[in-house]
Amino acid sequence: MHQCPPAGLVKWLRAAGEPTRLRLLALCAEAALGVSDIAQALKQSEPRVSRHLKILCESGLIERMRQGQWVHYRLTSAPEGSSFVRGLLAQLDRRDPLLLRDAASARAATAADSKSGGYGAESRLGRALTEFIVHATAGEAFGSILVVGVTHPELLEWAARASRHCTAVAFSRRAAQGARAFAERRGFSCRVPKAVAGGTAFGAELARAGTHFDALLLDHPAASGETLVRLLEDARDLIEPAGRLWIFEPYDSLEGARERIIEHPLARLRRLLAAAGLRCERLTPIEADGAHVLAAVARPVAAGPALAAGAAGAER
């Protein structure tokens, strides 16, 4: 077991003793990540994440490493610092919903990068999610579609080609640049602004502008509990009364491992949609590329009587 003098231990404790930095250490202990990937996982701005990274680097708990044109951060290779962080993280309940969401978001961000060196890596999962929508719409054309998150380029391309106006909200500067470059390469048009705030506040600017959409896609929000309800409420407020919402949520982010009453993820997502004022019309598990995702389509409750009798029977 590595030991350190009191002054060094106090420095480490001060650096690690902050909620965001503790979550950041948990991510960097698993893989080397870039600022954009970490910001997307933590649902925080890149400048704020950079400040936390600077504190952890200066304390000697994480280190910078350059991979090509990008700078990544990982747990320090120094034995004393690494031993301290791993001992600290051993006290954490890794089934905590927030930590599970962070890990799922980080995996989603790095999976695309590992396949193509940036945005634009198509996948079996992306194709399966797109097929889910195509089957439900049967070639229907839309006036406007909003894509929240740009994890899967297949979804972005479908939205752009199925609508007259497509907007996609990216949660990092790199993701926005990559999505724009992908659209240019594939020859379709889509406006891709970067969200000013985190993933749970994507709709504020659009709502103030009075913008509404015929359809909205939530591409892997990886939120949970009340956070997911707020995100769904933001989405509902941006949909036309007869519009539709598609959500693709990682299975593990819906597992309430710490709750006394264990609720099945399908039932949980259906309940959270209802709590946000959305009526679930179809809910289907999709598994590909080692990922397990729940795909759902819903409409605002205010849209009127149920449009599909026996919606529960659509579950499979």
One Martini backbone bead per residue (centre of mass of N, CA, C, O) as a GRO file, in nm:
protein
  316
    1MET     BB    1   0.094   0.037   0.024
    2HIS     BB    2   0.060   0.363  -0.037
    3GLN     BB    3   0.221   0.658   0.083
    4CYS     BB    4   0.169   0.989   0.234
    5PRO     BB    5   0.187   1.290   0.321
    6PRO     BB    6  -0.029   1.504   0.468
    7ALA     BB    7  -0.022   1.730   0.252
    8GLY     BB    8  -0.091   1.546   0.011
    9LEU     BB    9  -0.361   1.435   0.118
   10VAL     BB   10  -0.508   1.707   0.141
   11LYS     BB   11  -0.490   1.777  -0.159
   12TRP     BB   12  -0.655   1.535  -0.260
   13LEU     BB   13  -0.913   1.581  -0.094
   14ARG     BB   14  -0.979   1.860  -0.215
   15ALA     BB   15  -1.001   1.767  -0.510
   16ALA     BB   16  -1.214   1.518  -0.460
   17GLY     BB   17  -1.421   1.698  -0.262
   18GLU     BB   18  -1.629   1.692  -0.529
   19PRO     BB   19  -1.883   1.585  -0.712
   20THR     BB   20  -1.775   1.621  -1.004
   21ARG     BB   21  -1.482   1.512  -0.951
   22LEU     BB   22  -1.570   1.232  -0.866
   23ARG     BB   23  -1.704   1.156  -1.134
   24LEU     BB   24  -1.450   1.206  -1.306
   25LEU     BB   25  -1.273   0.989  -1.175
   26ALA     BB   26  -1.454   0.750  -1.251
   27LEU     BB   27  -1.410   0.785  -1.559
   28CYS     BB   28  -1.086   0.795  -1.572
   29ALA     BB   29  -1.054   0.500  -1.449
   30GLU     BB   30  -1.171   0.358  -1.724
   31ALA     BB   31  -1.084   0.605  -1.928
   32ALA     BB   32  -0.982   0.789  -2.190
   33LEU     BB   33  -1.078   1.141  -2.211
   34GLY     BB   34  -1.236   1.400  -2.339
   35VAL     BB   35  -1.390   1.691  -2.287
   36SER     BB   36  -1.643   1.632  -2.456
   37ASP     BB   37  -1.709   1.355  -2.334
   38ILE     BB   38  -1.738   1.453  -2.041
   39ALA     BB   39  -1.953   1.669  -2.084
   40GLN     BB   40  -2.164   1.471  -2.194
   41ALA     BB   41  -2.175   1.283  -1.945
   42LEU     BB   42  -2.227   1.528  -1.722
   43LYS     BB   43  -2.394   1.769  -1.836
   44GLN     BB   44  -2.166   1.989  -1.912
   45SER     BB   45  -1.961   2.228  -1.968
   46GLU     BB   46  -1.649   2.263  -2.093
   47PRO     BB   47  -1.535   2.486  -1.906
   48ARG     BB   48  -1.611   2.346  -1.640
   49VAL     BB   49  -1.455   2.085  -1.689
   50SER     BB   50  -1.176   2.216  -1.725
   51ARG     BB   51  -1.150   2.319  -1.435
   52HIS     BB   52  -1.157   2.041  -1.299
   53LEU     BB   53  -0.916   1.922  -1.451
   54LYS     BB   54  -0.705   2.119  -1.351
   55ILE     BB   55  -0.721   2.046  -1.051
   56LEU     BB   56  -0.651   1.739  -1.088
   57CYS     BB   57  -0.379   1.783  -1.225
   58GLU     BB   58  -0.241   1.963  -1.004
   59SER     BB   59  -0.278   1.721  -0.784
   60GLY     BB   60  -0.212   1.430  -0.938
   61LEU     BB   61  -0.478   1.241  -1.033
   62ILE     BB   62  -0.438   1.337  -1.326
   63GLU     BB   63  -0.369   1.311  -1.689
   64ARG     BB   64  -0.226   1.409  -1.980
   65MET     BB   65  -0.299   1.301  -2.328
   66ARG     BB   66  -0.189   1.256  -2.656
   67GLN     BB   67  -0.422   1.189  -2.943
   68GLY     BB   68  -0.318   1.334  -3.177
   69GLN     BB   69  -0.536   1.616  -3.181
   70TRP     BB   70  -0.603   1.508  -2.895
   71VAL     BB   71  -0.699   1.549  -2.553
   72HIS     BB   72  -0.653   1.335  -2.278
   73TYR     BB   73  -0.791   1.177  -1.980
   74ARG     BB   74  -0.636   1.020  -1.690
   75LEU     BB   75  -0.524   0.836  -1.467
   76THR     BB   76  -0.271   0.831  -1.289
   77SER     BB   77   0.057   0.666  -1.298
   78ALA     BB   78   0.108   0.720  -1.017
   79PRO     BB   79   0.100   0.514  -0.753
   80GLU     BB   80  -0.010   0.700  -0.526
   81GLY     BB   81  -0.250   0.834  -0.675
   82SER     BB   82  -0.386   0.575  -0.780
   83SER     BB   83  -0.435   0.445  -0.502
   84PHE     BB   84  -0.616   0.665  -0.389
   85VAL     BB   85  -0.845   0.661  -0.600
   86ARG     BB   86  -0.917   0.357  -0.583
   87GLY     BB   87  -0.986   0.366  -0.282
   88LEU     BB   88  -1.211   0.576  -0.307
   89LEU     BB   89  -1.389   0.425  -0.527
   90ALA     BB   90  -1.445   0.169  -0.347
   91GLN     BB   91  -1.674   0.337  -0.176
   92LEU     BB   92  -1.854   0.326  -0.414
   93ASP     BB   93  -2.167   0.304  -0.567
   94ARG     BB   94  -2.186   0.182  -0.896
   95ARG     BB   95  -2.523   0.179  -0.896
   96ASP     BB   96  -2.558   0.459  -0.930
   97PRO     BB   97  -2.746   0.636  -1.147
   98LEU     BB   98  -2.539   0.858  -1.215
   99LEU     BB   99  -2.297   0.670  -1.280
  100LEU     BB  100  -2.440   0.508  -1.498
  101ARG     BB  101  -2.493   0.748  -1.686
  102ASP     BB  102  -2.205   0.838  -1.726
  103ALA     BB  103  -2.098   0.570  -1.848
  104ALA     BB  104  -2.296   0.552  -2.088
  105SER     BB  105  -2.218   0.823  -2.220
  106ALA     BB  106  -1.915   0.761  -2.256
  107ARG     BB  107  -1.951   0.512  -2.436
  108ALA     BB  108  -2.104   0.654  -2.664
  109ALA     BB  109  -1.876   0.859  -2.733
  110THR     BB  110  -1.632   0.649  -2.780
  111ALA     BB  111  -1.745   0.454  -2.992
  112ALA     BB  112  -1.741   0.645  -3.236
  113ASP     BB  113  -1.440   0.726  -3.223
  114SER     BB  114  -1.312   0.432  -3.249
  115LYS     BB  115  -1.423   0.384  -3.551
  116SER     BB  116  -1.350   0.702  -3.693
  117GLY     BB  117  -1.222   0.949  -3.521
  118GLY     BB  118  -1.535   1.033  -3.507
  119TYR     BB  119  -1.786   1.142  -3.655
  120GLY     BB  120  -1.978   0.884  -3.849
  121ALA     BB  121  -2.032   0.609  -3.710
  122GLU     BB  122  -2.169   0.340  -3.814
  123SER     BB  123  -2.434   0.105  -3.702
  124ARG     BB  124  -2.641  -0.139  -3.599
  125LEU     BB  125  -2.791   0.033  -3.394
  126GLY     BB  126  -2.857   0.275  -3.574
  127ARG     BB  127  -3.019   0.107  -3.779
  128ALA     BB  128  -3.231  -0.005  -3.578
  129LEU     BB  129  -3.348   0.269  -3.492
  130THR     BB  130  -3.433   0.359  -3.774
  131GLU     BB  131  -3.625   0.120  -3.834
  132PHE     BB  132  -3.827   0.189  -3.614
  133ILE     BB  133  -3.921   0.452  -3.752
  134VAL     BB  134  -3.984   0.360  -4.039
  135HIS     BB  135  -4.208   0.160  -3.955
  136ALA     BB  136  -4.391   0.387  -3.815
  137THR     BB  137  -4.408   0.593  -4.082
  138ALA     BB  138  -4.416   0.494  -4.380
  139GLY     BB  139  -4.290   0.759  -4.542
  140GLU     BB  140  -4.337   1.001  -4.389
  141ALA     BB  141  -4.374   1.349  -4.386
  142PHE     BB  142  -4.206   1.641  -4.255
  143GLY     BB  143  -4.162   1.963  -4.160
  144SER     BB  144  -4.028   1.908  -3.861
  145ILE     BB  145  -3.711   1.822  -3.694
  146LEU     BB  146  -3.579   1.713  -3.375
  147VAL     BB  147  -3.243   1.648  -3.262
  148VAL     BB  148  -3.126   1.507  -2.954
  149GLY     BB  149  -2.851   1.440  -3.028
  150VAL     BB  150  -2.550   1.281  -3.218
  151THR     BB  151  -2.476   0.969  -3.198
  152HIS     BB  152  -2.653   0.886  -3.465
  153PRO     BB  153  -2.630   0.934  -3.803
  154GLU     BB  154  -2.884   0.787  -3.905
  155LEU     BB  155  -3.090   0.972  -3.763
  156LEU     BB  156  -3.004   1.237  -3.891
  157GLU     BB  157  -3.056   1.155  -4.187
  158TRP     BB  158  -3.351   1.084  -4.164
  159ALA     BB  159  -3.454   1.360  -4.063
  160ALA     BB  160  -3.357   1.525  -4.310
  161ARG     BB  161  -3.514   1.346  -4.536
  162ALA     BB  162  -3.814   1.360  -4.376
  163SER     BB  163  -3.770   1.681  -4.397
  164ARG     BB  164  -3.762   2.026  -4.445
  165HIS     BB  165  -3.671   2.064  -4.131
  166CYS     BB  166  -3.353   2.038  -3.958
  167THR     BB  167  -3.263   1.986  -3.609
  168ALA     BB  168  -2.953   1.964  -3.413
  169VAL     BB  169  -2.846   1.888  -3.086
  170ALA     BB  170  -2.539   1.956  -2.941
  171PHE     BB  171  -2.305   1.892  -2.646
  172SER     BB  172  -2.061   1.969  -2.841
  173ARG     BB  173  -1.836   2.100  -3.048
  174ARG     BB  174  -1.738   1.840  -3.185
  175ALA     BB  175  -2.016   1.720  -3.251
  176ALA     BB  176  -2.111   1.952  -3.429
  177GLN     BB  177  -1.883   1.940  -3.639
  178GLY     BB  178  -1.924   1.642  -3.719
  179ALA     BB  179  -2.221   1.663  -3.815
  180ARG     BB  180  -2.173   1.871  -4.037
  181ALA     BB  181  -1.968   1.699  -4.197
  182PHE     BB  182  -2.157   1.461  -4.250
  183ALA     BB  183  -2.375   1.616  -4.405
  184GLU     BB  184  -2.187   1.706  -4.633
  185ARG     BB  185  -2.097   1.423  -4.731
  186ARG     BB  186  -2.417   1.320  -4.772
  187GLY     BB  187  -2.605   1.562  -4.881
  188PHE     BB  188  -2.740   1.717  -4.630
  189SER     BB  189  -2.971   1.918  -4.438
  190CYS     BB  190  -2.859   2.062  -4.110
  191ARG     BB  191  -2.905   2.211  -3.815
  192VAL     BB  192  -2.610   2.253  -3.571
  193PRO     BB  193  -2.630   2.328  -3.264
  194LYS     BB  194  -2.504   2.420  -2.957
  195ALA     BB  195  -2.558   2.372  -2.647
  196VAL     BB  196  -2.547   2.583  -2.380
  197ALA     BB  197  -2.633   2.352  -2.208
  198GLY     BB  198  -2.735   2.088  -2.084
  199GLY     BB  199  -2.942   1.816  -2.157
  200THR     BB  200  -3.180   1.933  -1.951
  201ALA     BB  201  -3.175   2.238  -2.132
  202PHE     BB  202  -3.231   2.240  -2.451
  203GLY     BB  203  -3.530   2.402  -2.473
  204ALA     BB  204  -3.516   2.702  -2.384
  205GLU     BB  205  -3.446   2.860  -2.647
  206LEU     BB  206  -3.672   2.739  -2.826
  207ALA     BB  207  -3.910   2.824  -2.646
  208ARG     BB  208  -3.861   3.132  -2.656
  209ALA     BB  209  -3.900   3.123  -2.983
  210GLY     BB  210  -4.156   2.931  -3.046
  211THR     BB  211  -4.063   2.647  -3.118
  212HIS     BB  212  -4.188   2.379  -3.333
  213PHE     BB  213  -4.250   2.021  -3.381
  214ASP     BB  214  -4.345   1.723  -3.538
  215ALA     BB  215  -4.065   1.601  -3.436
  216LEU     BB  216  -3.878   1.405  -3.178
  217LEU     BB  217  -3.536   1.314  -3.094
  218LEU     BB  218  -3.393   1.102  -2.841
  219ASP     BB  219  -3.047   1.043  -2.835
  220HIS     BB  220  -2.937   0.911  -2.571
  221PRO     BB  221  -2.980   1.058  -2.275
  222ALA     BB  222  -2.909   0.902  -2.004
  223ALA     BB  223  -3.128   0.929  -1.795
  224SER     BB  224  -3.307   0.977  -1.472
  225GLY     BB  225  -3.587   1.010  -1.337
  226GLU     BB  226  -3.640   1.340  -1.290
  227THR     BB  227  -3.451   1.415  -1.520
  228LEU     BB  228  -3.617   1.273  -1.743
  229VAL     BB  229  -3.880   1.424  -1.699
  230ARG     BB  230  -3.771   1.707  -1.769
  231LEU     BB  231  -3.679   1.635  -2.053
  232LEU     BB  232  -3.963   1.547  -2.153
  233GLU     BB  233  -4.102   1.817  -2.100
  234ASP     BB  234  -3.933   1.979  -2.297
  235ALA     BB  235  -4.014   1.812  -2.543
  236ARG     BB  236  -4.323   1.846  -2.531
  237ASP     BB  237  -4.312   2.169  -2.566
  238LEU     BB  238  -4.188   2.125  -2.881
  239ILE     BB  239  -4.449   1.989  -2.967
  240GLU     BB  240  -4.692   1.932  -3.145
  241PRO     BB  241  -5.001   1.822  -3.060
  242ALA     BB  242  -4.959   1.587  -3.309
  243GLY     BB  243  -4.697   1.491  -3.230
  244ARG     BB  244  -4.372   1.324  -3.198
  245LEU     BB  245  -4.184   1.092  -2.985
  246TRP     BB  246  -3.848   0.978  -2.963
  247ILE     BB  247  -3.687   0.724  -2.758
  248PHE     BB  248  -3.336   0.635  -2.661
  249GLU     BB  249  -3.276   0.418  -2.387
  250PRO     BB  250  -3.080   0.291  -2.172
  251TYR     BB  251  -3.140   0.028  -1.977
  252ASP     BB  252  -2.950   0.089  -1.719
  253SER     BB  253  -3.082   0.381  -1.656
  254LEU     BB  254  -3.369   0.219  -1.560
  255GLU     BB  255  -3.229   0.088  -1.317
  256GLY     BB  256  -3.337   0.054  -0.970
  257ALA     BB  257  -3.102  -0.065  -0.760
  258ARG     BB  258  -3.169   0.127  -0.486
  259GLU     BB  259  -3.451   0.037  -0.471
  260ARG     BB  260  -3.696  -0.127  -0.307
  261ILE     BB  261  -3.862  -0.115  -0.574
  262ILE     BB  262  -3.851  -0.306  -0.851
  263GLU     BB  263  -3.852  -0.176  -1.181
  264HIS     BB  264  -3.922  -0.222  -1.485
  265PRO     BB  265  -3.799  -0.052  -1.750
  266LEU     BB  266  -4.061  -0.045  -1.919
  267ALA     BB  267  -4.244   0.065  -1.690
  268ARG     BB  268  -4.073   0.315  -1.627
  269LEU     BB  269  -4.088   0.460  -1.899
  270ARG     BB  270  -4.394   0.476  -1.916
  271ARG     BB  271  -4.426   0.643  -1.653
  272LEU     BB  272  -4.242   0.887  -1.734
  273LEU     BB  273  -4.406   0.973  -1.975
  274ALA     BB  274  -4.668   1.029  -1.819
  275ALA     BB  275  -4.541   1.244  -1.621
  276ALA     BB  276  -4.480   1.433  -1.895
  277GLY     BB  277  -4.740   1.410  -2.092
  278LEU     BB  278  -4.714   1.114  -2.228
  279ARG     BB  279  -4.816   0.878  -2.478
  280CYS     BB  280  -4.757   0.552  -2.515
  281GLU     BB  281  -4.747   0.349  -2.822
  282ARG     BB  282  -4.442   0.234  -2.813
  283LEU     BB  283  -4.234  -0.052  -2.684
  284THR     BB  284  -3.887  -0.145  -2.757
  285PRO     BB  285  -3.643  -0.368  -2.759
  286ILE     BB  286  -3.288  -0.306  -2.839
  287GLU     BB  287  -3.018  -0.510  -2.984
  288ALA     BB  288  -2.673  -0.391  -3.034
  289ASP     BB  289  -2.341  -0.384  -3.003
  290GLY     BB  290  -2.397  -0.456  -2.681
  291ALA     BB  291  -2.663  -0.295  -2.671
  292HIS     BB  292  -2.942  -0.181  -2.455
  293VAL     BB  293  -3.252  -0.057  -2.585
  294LEU     BB  294  -3.520   0.173  -2.548
  295ALA     BB  295  -3.793   0.208  -2.769
  296ALA     BB  296  -4.000   0.505  -2.816
  297VAL     BB  297  -4.340   0.620  -2.875
  298ALA     BB  298  -4.496   0.950  -2.847
  299ARG     BB  299  -4.763   1.161  -2.721
  300PRO     BB  300  -4.939   1.412  -2.642
  301VAL     BB  301  -5.212   1.417  -2.445
  302ALA     BB  302  -5.348   1.678  -2.586
  303ALA     BB  303  -5.413   1.529  -2.870
  304GLY     BB  304  -5.616   1.326  -2.745
  305PRO     BB  305  -5.731   1.053  -2.819
  306ALA     BB  306  -5.646   0.755  -2.872
  307LEU     BB  307  -5.477   0.627  -3.169
  308ALA     BB  308  -5.407   0.341  -3.019
  309ALA     BB  309  -5.540   0.068  -2.956
  310GLY     BB  310  -5.370  -0.127  -2.755
  311ALA     BB  311  -5.069  -0.033  -2.688
  312ALA     BB  312  -4.965  -0.261  -2.507
  313GLY     BB  313  -4.954  -0.471  -2.751
  314ALA     BB  314  -4.689  -0.338  -2.882
  315GLU     BB  315  -4.536  -0.481  -2.696
  316ARG     BB  316  -4.213  -0.696  -2.704
   0.00000   0.00000   0.00000
